């Protein structure tokens, strides 16, 4: 699984910060983020269950350009 680093929270302090990659083989977007708080999870559950193998993450709005770039990378030609 060759991951292409796209970006990290621009306000990072260097420790455990939200990060975005794209899997260059599958074009899937891989995200590290903050675990959602119980209230957020409860609101998300209103639209359906969250399977045990999935989670809800939070990313700061300042990462929107990084997510857009990841979408562009994922939607472009697959690099092998």
Secondary structure, DSSP 8 states (H G I E B T S, - for coil): --EEEEEE-TT--SSS--EEEEETTT--EEEE-EE--HHHHHHHHTTS---TT---EE--GGGHHHHHHHHHHHHS----
